[in-house]
Amino acid sequence: MSQQTIKQQARRAAREMAERRRREREERERRVIGLAERVMVAIGERDAAVAETEKRAGEALRELTEREGLSLGEAVEWCGETITVREATRLRRLASEPQGDDGL
């Protein structure tokens, strides 16, 4: 085999290896992007669920104080040891915020 042929084969092999590694990196990046998207969607869904449940709790606390005439401290006592007055205040505030801002 001539020197020229050996050099051509070596260059071809190097290009093929570089191309294979580039494809592997691209495939890995697609997998990483897909997994990152799954994480972000799950976190967004979690945050939306938490916001919804906190709003419902705040609405119930508001009914306890406004409709049933309990003080906030009394309402908290009726809820057992699940929340504090400070937390109840925050939840009631959430319940009175206007809809549709999606936390933005």
DSSP file (Angstrom, degrees, kcal/mol; ACC not computed):
  #  RESIDUE AA STRUCTURE BP1 BP2  ACC     N-H-->O    O-->H-N    N-H-->O    O-->H-N    TCO  KAPPA ALPHA  PHI   PSI    X-CA   Y-CA   Z-CA
    1    1 A M              0   0    0      0, 0.0     2,-0.1     0, 0.0     0, 0.0   0.000 360.0 360.0 360.0 139.2    0.0    0.0    0.0
    2    2 A S     >  -     0   0    0      1,-0.1     4,-2.2     4,-0.0     5,-0.2  -0.355 360.0-115.2 -80.1 161.3    1.3    3.4   -0.9
    3    3 A Q  H  > S+     0   0    0      1,-0.2     4,-2.3     2,-0.2     5,-0.2   0.888 117.3  56.3 -59.2 -40.0    1.8    6.3    1.6
    4    4 A Q  H  > S+     0   0    0      1,-0.2     4,-2.2     2,-0.2    -1,-0.2   0.919 107.8  47.0 -60.3 -46.0   -0.9    8.2   -0.2
    5    5 A T  H  > S+     0   0    0      2,-0.2     4,-2.5     1,-0.2    -1,-0.2   0.893 110.7  52.1 -64.2 -42.4   -3.5    5.4    0.3
    6    6 A I  H  X S+     0   0    0     -4,-2.2     4,-2.3     1,-0.2    -1,-0.2   0.918 110.9  47.7 -61.2 -44.2   -2.5    5.0    4.0
    7    7 A K  H  X S+     0   0    0     -4,-2.3     4,-2.6     2,-0.2    -2,-0.2   0.906 111.6  50.1 -64.3 -42.4   -3.0    8.7    4.6
    8    8 A Q  H  X S+     0   0    0     -4,-2.2     4,-2.5     2,-0.2    -2,-0.2   0.920 111.8  47.7 -62.8 -43.9   -6.4    8.8    2.8
    9    9 A Q  H  X S+     0   0    0     -4,-2.5     4,-2.7     2,-0.2    -1,-0.2   0.899 112.0  50.1 -64.1 -40.5   -7.6    5.8    4.9
   10   10 A A  H  X S+     0   0    0     -4,-2.3     4,-2.3    -5,-0.2    -2,-0.2   0.915 111.9  47.7 -64.8 -42.7   -6.4    7.4    8.1
   11   11 A R  H  X S+     0   0    0     -4,-2.6     4,-2.6     2,-0.2    -2,-0.2   0.922 112.5  49.1 -63.4 -43.9   -8.2   10.7    7.2
   12   12 A R  H  X S+     0   0    0     -4,-2.5     4,-2.7     1,-0.2    -2,-0.2   0.925 111.6  48.9 -60.8 -45.8  -11.4    8.8    6.3
   13   13 A A  H  X S+     0   0    0     -4,-2.7     4,-2.3     1,-0.2    -1,-0.2   0.900 111.6  49.6 -62.1 -40.9  -11.3    6.8    9.6
   14   14 A A  H  X S+     0   0    0     -4,-2.3     4,-2.4     2,-0.2    -2,-0.2   0.908 111.8  48.1 -65.3 -42.3  -10.7   10.0   11.6
   15   15 A R  H  X S+     0   0    0     -4,-2.6     4,-2.6     2,-0.2    -2,-0.2   0.910 112.1  49.8 -63.7 -42.4  -13.7   11.8    9.8
   16   16 A E  H  X S+     0   0    0     -4,-2.7     4,-2.5     2,-0.2    -2,-0.2   0.909 111.8  47.8 -63.7 -41.6  -15.9    8.8   10.4
   17   17 A M  H  X S+     0   0    0     -4,-2.3     4,-2.4     2,-0.2    -2,-0.2   0.918 112.2  49.4 -65.1 -42.8  -15.0    8.6   14.1
   18   18 A A  H  X S+     0   0    0     -4,-2.4     4,-2.2     1,-0.2    -2,-0.2   0.908 112.1  48.6 -62.9 -41.4  -15.6   12.4   14.4
   19   19 A E  H  X S+     0   0    0     -4,-2.6     4,-2.5     2,-0.2    -2,-0.2   0.908 110.7  50.4 -65.0 -42.9  -19.0   12.0   12.7
   20   20 A R  H  X S+     0   0    0     -4,-2.5     4,-2.3     1,-0.2    -2,-0.2   0.918 112.0  47.4 -61.6 -43.7  -20.0    9.1   15.0
   21   21 A R  H  X S+     0   0    0     -4,-2.4     4,-2.3     2,-0.2    -1,-0.2   0.882 110.3  52.6 -66.4 -37.7  -19.0   11.1   18.1
   22   22 A R  H  X S+     0   0    0     -4,-2.2     4,-2.4     2,-0.2    -2,-0.2   0.927 110.5  47.8 -62.7 -44.6  -20.9   14.1   16.9
   23   23 A R  H  X S+     0   0    0     -4,-2.5     4,-2.6     1,-0.2    -2,-0.2   0.903 110.7  51.5 -62.6 -41.4  -24.1   12.0   16.3
   24   24 A E  H  X S+     0   0    0     -4,-2.3     4,-2.4     1,-0.2    -1,-0.2   0.907 110.3  48.9 -62.4 -41.4  -23.7   10.4   19.8
   25   25 A R  H  X S+     0   0    0     -4,-2.3     4,-2.6     2,-0.2    -2,-0.2   0.911 111.7  49.2 -64.0 -41.9  -23.4   13.9   21.4
   26   26 A E  H  X S+     0   0    0     -4,-2.4     4,-2.2     2,-0.2    -2,-0.2   0.913 111.5  48.8 -64.1 -42.5  -26.5   15.1   19.5
   27   27 A E  H  X S+     0   0    0     -4,-2.6     4,-2.1     2,-0.2    -2,-0.2   0.913 112.5  48.5 -63.0 -42.9  -28.5   12.0   20.6
   28   28 A R  H  X S+     0   0    0     -4,-2.4     4,-2.9     1,-0.2    -2,-0.2   0.919 109.8  51.9 -63.3 -43.6  -27.4   12.5   24.2
   29   29 A E  H  X S+     0   0    0     -4,-2.6     4,-2.7     1,-0.2    -1,-0.2   0.899 108.6  51.0 -61.7 -39.7  -28.4   16.2   24.0
   30   30 A R  H  X S+     0   0    0     -4,-2.2     4,-2.4     2,-0.2    -1,-0.2   0.915 111.8  47.7 -62.1 -42.3  -31.8   15.3   22.7
   31   31 A R  H  X S+     0   0    0     -4,-2.1     4,-2.4     2,-0.2    -2,-0.2   0.926 112.5  48.6 -63.5 -44.0  -32.2   12.8   25.6
   32   32 A V  H  X S+     0   0    0     -4,-2.9     4,-2.7     2,-0.2    -2,-0.2   0.918 111.6  49.3 -63.0 -43.8  -31.1   15.4   28.1
   33   33 A I  H  X S+     0   0    0     -4,-2.7     4,-2.5     1,-0.2    -1,-0.2   0.925 111.1  50.1 -61.3 -44.7  -33.4   18.0   26.7
   34   34 A G  H  X S+     0   0    0     -4,-2.4     4,-1.9     1,-0.2    -2,-0.2   0.908 112.8  45.9 -61.1 -42.8  -36.4   15.6   26.8
   35   35 A L  H  X S+     0   0    0     -4,-2.4     4,-2.2     2,-0.2    -1,-0.2   0.904 111.5  51.9 -67.7 -40.7  -35.6   14.6   30.4
   36   36 A A  H  X S+     0   0    0     -4,-2.7     4,-2.5     1,-0.2    -2,-0.2   0.897 108.8  51.6 -62.4 -39.8  -35.2   18.3   31.5
   37   37 A E  H  X S+     0   0    0     -4,-2.5     4,-2.6     2,-0.2     5,-0.2   0.909 107.7  52.1 -62.2 -41.8  -38.6   19.1   29.9
   38   38 A R  H  X S+     0   0    0     -4,-1.9     4,-2.4     2,-0.2    -2,-0.2   0.909 110.6  48.3 -60.7 -41.8  -40.2   16.2   31.8
   39   39 A V  H  X S+     0   0    0     -4,-2.2     4,-2.6     2,-0.2     5,-0.2   0.945 112.6  47.7 -62.1 -48.1  -38.8   17.6   35.1
   40   40 A M  H  X S+     0   0    0     -4,-2.5     4,-2.3     1,-0.2    -2,-0.2   0.880 112.4  48.8 -64.4 -39.0  -39.9   21.2   34.3
   41   41 A V  H  X S+     0   0    0     -4,-2.6     4,-2.7     2,-0.2    -1,-0.2   0.931 112.0  49.0 -64.9 -45.5  -43.4   20.0   33.3
   42   42 A A  H  X S+     0   0    0     -4,-2.4     4,-2.6    -5,-0.2    -2,-0.2   0.910 112.2  48.0 -62.2 -42.1  -43.7   17.9   36.5
   43   43 A I  H  X S+     0   0    0     -4,-2.6     4,-2.8     2,-0.2    -1,-0.2   0.906 111.9  50.2 -65.3 -41.0  -42.6   20.8   38.7
   44   44 A G  H  X S+     0   0    0     -4,-2.3     4,-2.2    -5,-0.2    -2,-0.2   0.909 111.5  48.1 -62.4 -41.9  -45.0   23.2   36.9
   45   45 A E  H  X S+     0   0    0     -4,-2.7     4,-2.4     2,-0.2    -2,-0.2   0.906 111.9  50.2 -64.6 -41.3  -47.9   20.7   37.5
   46   46 A R  H  X S+     0   0    0     -4,-2.6     4,-2.8     2,-0.2     5,-0.2   0.944 110.7  48.8 -60.9 -47.5  -46.8   20.3   41.1
   47   47 A D  H  X S+     0   0    0     -4,-2.8     4,-2.5     1,-0.2    -2,-0.2   0.890 111.6  49.5 -61.3 -39.8  -46.8   24.1   41.6
   48   48 A A  H  X S+     0   0    0     -4,-2.2     4,-2.3     2,-0.2    -1,-0.2   0.906 111.7  48.9 -65.6 -40.9  -50.2   24.5   40.0
   49   49 A A  H  X S+     0   0    0     -4,-2.4     4,-2.5     2,-0.2     5,-0.2   0.911 112.1  48.3 -65.3 -42.0  -51.6   21.7   42.2
   50   50 A V  H  X S+     0   0    0     -4,-2.8     4,-2.7     2,-0.2     5,-0.2   0.927 111.4  50.3 -63.8 -44.1  -50.2   23.3   45.3
   51   51 A A  H  X S+     0   0    0     -4,-2.5     4,-2.0    -5,-0.2    -2,-0.2   0.913 111.9  48.2 -60.9 -42.2  -51.5   26.7   44.3
   52   52 A E  H  X S+     0   0    0     -4,-2.3     4,-2.1     2,-0.2    -2,-0.2   0.926 113.7  45.2 -64.8 -45.7  -55.0   25.3   43.7
   53   53 A T  H  X S+     0   0    0     -4,-2.5     4,-2.2     1,-0.2    -2,-0.2   0.878 112.6  51.1 -69.6 -36.1  -55.1   23.4   47.0
   54   54 A E  H  X S+     0   0    0     -4,-2.7     4,-2.5    -5,-0.2    -1,-0.2   0.889 109.0  51.8 -65.9 -37.4  -53.8   26.4   49.0
   55   55 A K  H  X S+     0   0    0     -4,-2.0     4,-2.4    -5,-0.2    -2,-0.2   0.917 109.6  49.5 -64.6 -42.1  -56.5   28.5   47.4
   56   56 A R  H  X S+     0   0    0     -4,-2.1     4,-2.2     2,-0.2    -2,-0.2   0.908 110.9  49.6 -63.2 -41.3  -59.2   26.0   48.4
   57   57 A A  H  X S+     0   0    0     -4,-2.2     4,-2.4     1,-0.2    -1,-0.2   0.914 110.9  50.2 -63.0 -42.0  -57.8   26.0   52.0
   58   58 A G  H  X S+     0   0    0     -4,-2.5     4,-2.4     1,-0.2    -2,-0.2   0.888 108.9  51.5 -63.3 -39.4  -57.8   29.8   52.0
   59   59 A E  H  X S+     0   0    0     -4,-2.4     4,-2.2     2,-0.2    -1,-0.2   0.905 110.1  49.0 -64.3 -40.7  -61.4   29.9   50.8
   60   60 A A  H  X S+     0   0    0     -4,-2.2     4,-2.3     2,-0.2    -2,-0.2   0.904 111.4  49.5 -65.7 -40.2  -62.5   27.5   53.5
   61   61 A L  H  X S+     0   0    0     -4,-2.4     4,-2.1     2,-0.2     5,-0.2   0.895 108.9  53.0 -64.0 -39.0  -60.7   29.6   56.1
   62   62 A R  H  X S+     0   0    0     -4,-2.4     4,-3.3     1,-0.2     5,-0.5   0.911 109.4  48.8 -62.7 -41.7  -62.4   32.7   54.8
   63   63 A E  H  X>S+     0   0    0     -4,-2.2     5,-2.2     1,-0.2     4,-1.2   0.900 108.6  54.0 -64.4 -40.3  -65.8   31.0   55.1
   64   64 A L  H  <5S+     0   0    0     -4,-2.3     6,-2.3     3,-0.2    -1,-0.2   0.894 118.8  34.4 -60.0 -39.5  -65.0   29.9   58.7
   65   65 A T  H  <5S+     0   0    0     -4,-2.1    -2,-0.2     4,-0.2     4,-0.2   0.892 128.7  32.0 -85.5 -40.4  -64.2   33.5   59.7
   66   66 A E  H  <5S+     0   0    0     -4,-3.3    -3,-0.2    -5,-0.2    -2,-0.1   0.933 130.5  27.9 -85.9 -47.9  -66.7   35.4   57.6
   67   67 A R  T  <5S+     0   0    0     -4,-1.2    -3,-0.2    -5,-0.5    -4,-0.1   0.905 130.3  36.8 -81.9 -42.4  -69.7   33.2   57.3
   68   68 A E  S   <S-     0   0    0     -5,-2.2    -3,-0.2     2,-0.1    -1,-0.2   0.578 101.8-128.6 -89.9  -9.7  -69.3   31.2   60.6
   69   69 A G        +     0   0    0     -6,-0.3    -4,-0.2     1,-0.2     2,-0.2   0.650  53.4 148.7  76.4  16.0  -68.0   34.2   62.6
   70   70 A L        -     0   0    0     -6,-2.3    -1,-0.2     1,-0.1     2,-0.1  -0.527  49.2-118.3 -79.2 149.4  -64.9   32.5   64.0
   71   71 A S     >  -     0   0    0     -2,-0.2     4,-2.5     1,-0.1     5,-0.2  -0.419  32.2-108.1 -72.1 164.1  -61.8   34.5   64.7
   72   72 A L  H  > S+     0   0    0      1,-0.2     4,-2.4     2,-0.2     5,-0.2   0.898 122.2  53.4 -63.1 -38.3  -58.8   33.4   62.7
   73   73 A G  H  > S+     0   0    0      2,-0.2     4,-2.1     1,-0.2    -1,-0.2   0.906 109.6  47.7 -61.2 -42.0  -57.3   31.9   65.9
   74   74 A E  H  > S+     0   0    0      2,-0.2     4,-2.2     1,-0.2    -2,-0.2   0.912 110.2  52.1 -65.3 -42.2  -60.5   29.9   66.5
   75   75 A A  H  X S+     0   0    0     -4,-2.5     4,-1.0     1,-0.2    -2,-0.2   0.912 109.4  50.1 -60.2 -42.1  -60.5   28.7   62.9
   76   76 A V  H >< S+     0   0    0     -4,-2.4     3,-0.6     1,-0.2     7,-0.3   0.902 107.8  53.6 -63.2 -41.1  -56.9   27.5   63.3
   77   77 A E  H >< S+     0   0    0     -4,-2.1     3,-1.7     1,-0.2    -1,-0.2   0.904 105.4  53.8 -59.9 -41.0  -57.8   25.7   66.5
   78   78 A W  H 3< S+     0   0    0     -4,-2.2    -1,-0.2     1,-0.3    -2,-0.2   0.751 102.8  59.0 -64.7 -23.4  -60.6   23.9   64.6
   79   79 A C  T X< S-     0   0    0     -4,-1.0     3,-1.0    -3,-0.6    -1,-0.3   0.374 102.7-139.9 -87.1   5.0  -58.1   22.8   62.0
   80   80 A G  T <   -     0   0    0     -3,-1.7     3,-0.4     1,-0.2    -1,-0.3  -0.423  57.6 -33.0  72.1-147.0  -56.0   21.0   64.7
   81   81 A E  T 3  S+     0   0    0      1,-0.2    -1,-0.2    -2,-0.1    -4,-0.1   0.059 109.2 102.5 -97.7  25.2  -52.3   21.3   64.5
   82   82 A T  S <  S+     0   0    0     -3,-1.0     2,-0.3    -6,-0.2    -1,-0.2   0.805  86.3  15.9 -81.2 -27.8  -52.2   21.4   60.7
   83   83 A I        -     0   0    0     -3,-0.4     2,-0.2    -7,-0.3    -1,-0.1  -0.940  65.8-131.9-141.9 163.1  -51.6   25.2   60.3
   84   84 A T     >  -     0   0    0     -2,-0.3     4,-2.6     1,-0.1     5,-0.2  -0.617  36.1-105.6-104.5 169.9  -50.6   28.2   62.3
   85   85 A V  H  > S+     0   0    0     -2,-0.2     4,-2.5     2,-0.2     5,-0.2   0.893 123.2  53.9 -62.1 -38.7  -52.3   31.6   62.4
   86   86 A R  H  > S+     0   0    0      2,-0.2     4,-2.0     1,-0.2    -1,-0.2   0.931 110.5  45.1 -61.8 -45.2  -49.5   32.9   60.2
   87   87 A E  H  > S+     0   0    0      1,-0.2     4,-2.6     2,-0.2    -2,-0.2   0.901 111.7  52.9 -64.8 -41.0  -50.1   30.2   57.6
   88   88 A A  H  X S+     0   0    0     -4,-2.6     4,-2.6     1,-0.2    -2,-0.2   0.891 107.5  51.9 -62.2 -39.2  -53.9   30.7   57.8
   89   89 A T  H  X S+     0   0    0     -4,-2.5     4,-2.0     2,-0.2    -1,-0.2   0.928 110.6  47.9 -61.8 -45.0  -53.4   34.4   57.2
   90   90 A R  H  X S+     0   0    0     -4,-2.0     4,-2.1     1,-0.2    -2,-0.2   0.916 112.3  49.1 -62.0 -44.0  -51.3   33.7   54.1
   91   91 A L  H  X S+     0   0    0     -4,-2.6     4,-2.1     1,-0.2   -33,-0.2   0.907 110.1  50.1 -64.8 -42.3  -53.9   31.2   52.8
   92   92 A R  H  X S+     0   0    0     -4,-2.6     4,-1.1     1,-0.2    -1,-0.2   0.896 109.4  52.5 -62.3 -38.6  -56.8   33.6   53.3
   93   93 A R  H >X S+     0   0    0     -4,-2.0     4,-0.5     1,-0.2     3,-0.5   0.910 107.7  51.5 -63.3 -42.1  -54.8   36.2   51.4
   94   94 A L  H >< S+     0   0    0     -4,-2.1     3,-1.1     1,-0.2    -1,-0.2   0.896 106.0  55.4 -59.7 -40.6  -54.2   33.8   48.5
   95   95 A A  H 3< S+     0   0    0     -4,-2.1    -1,-0.2     1,-0.3    -2,-0.2   0.764 107.0  50.0 -66.4 -24.5  -58.0   33.1   48.4
   96   96 A S  H << S+     0   0    0     -4,-1.1    -1,-0.3    -3,-0.5    -2,-0.2   0.512  86.4 106.3 -93.8  -3.8  -58.7   36.8   48.0
   97   97 A E  S << S-     0   0    0     -3,-1.1    -3,-0.0    -4,-0.5     2,-0.0  -0.474  81.9 -99.1 -73.6 146.1  -56.3   37.3   45.1
   98   98 A P        -     0   0    0      0, 0.0     3,-0.5     0, 0.0    -1,-0.1  -0.319  39.6-114.5 -64.5 148.0  -57.8   37.8   41.6
   99   99 A Q  S    S+     0   0    0      1,-0.2    -3,-0.0     2,-0.1     0, 0.0  -0.318  85.5  43.8 -74.2 159.8  -57.9   34.7   39.3
  100  100 A G  S    S+     0   0    0     -2,-0.1    -1,-0.2     1,-0.0     0, 0.0   0.433  71.2 105.6  93.2   0.6  -55.9   34.4   36.1
  101  101 A D    >   -     0   0    0     -3,-0.5     3,-2.5     2,-0.0    -2,-0.1   0.646  64.9-151.5 -88.4 -11.5  -52.5   35.8   36.8
  102  102 A D  T 3   -     0   0    0      1,-0.3    -3,-0.1     2,-0.1   -54,-0.0   0.745  62.6 -67.4  50.0  29.4  -51.0   32.2   36.9
  103  103 A G  T 3         0   0    0      1,-0.1    -1,-0.3   -52,-0.0    -2,-0.0   0.606 360.0 360.0  74.2  10.5  -48.3   33.4   39.3
  104  104 A L    <         0   0    0     -3,-2.5    -2,-0.1     0, 0.0    -1,-0.1   0.447 360.0 360.0 -91.6 360.0  -46.6   35.7   36.8
